[in-house]
Amino acid sequence: METFNKIKYVFSAGTNEKYINLNFVDKETLIAFIPELEPYAEDIISKRVDKVYTDKSQILNISKDIKNFYTRIDEYIEVKSSFFIF
């Protein structure tokens, strides 16, 4: 558990490297892969500290403006990972 706590906010993985996991991605990686989320990145990261995302559409609760481009970024975000290495 100690190792997990050290990496849980910076680990990003996708089975085909097609998406980033909102529960693990760091702010810089999120912005680099999805620049549209830059104004909301801090809020996206801070919301998962107390409660992880269980559905990627939950980022729509951050700001109603995300709805304007959500369909364009949907395929690049996820909240579950298939692979974990400890």
Residue pairs with C-beta under 8 A, 6 or more apart in sequence:
3 86
4 86
7 24
8 23
8 24
9 24
9 26
9 45
9 48
9 49
10 24
10 25
10 26
11 21
11 24
12 20
12 21
12 24
12 25
12 26
12 29
13 21
13 24
13 81
13 82
13 83
13 84
14 20
14 21
14 78
14 81
15 82
15 83
18 75
18 76
19 75
19 76
19 77
19 78
20 29
20 30
20 33
20 34
20 76
20 77
20 78
21 77
21 78
21 79
21 80
21 81
22 30
22 44
22 48
22 53
22 56
22 59
22 77
22 78
22 79
23 48
23 52
23 53
23 79
24 81
25 33
25 45
26 45
27 41
27 42
27 45
30 37
30 41
30 44
30 45
31 37
31 38
31 41
33 76
34 73
34 76
34 77
36 69
36 72
36 73
37 44
37 59
37 66
37 73
39 63
39 65
40 59
40 62
40 63
40 65
40 66
43 62
43 63
44 59
44 62
47 53
47 62
52 79
53 59
53 79
54 79
55 79
56 74
56 77
56 78
56 79
57 70
58 79
59 66
59 70
59 77
60 66
60 67
60 70
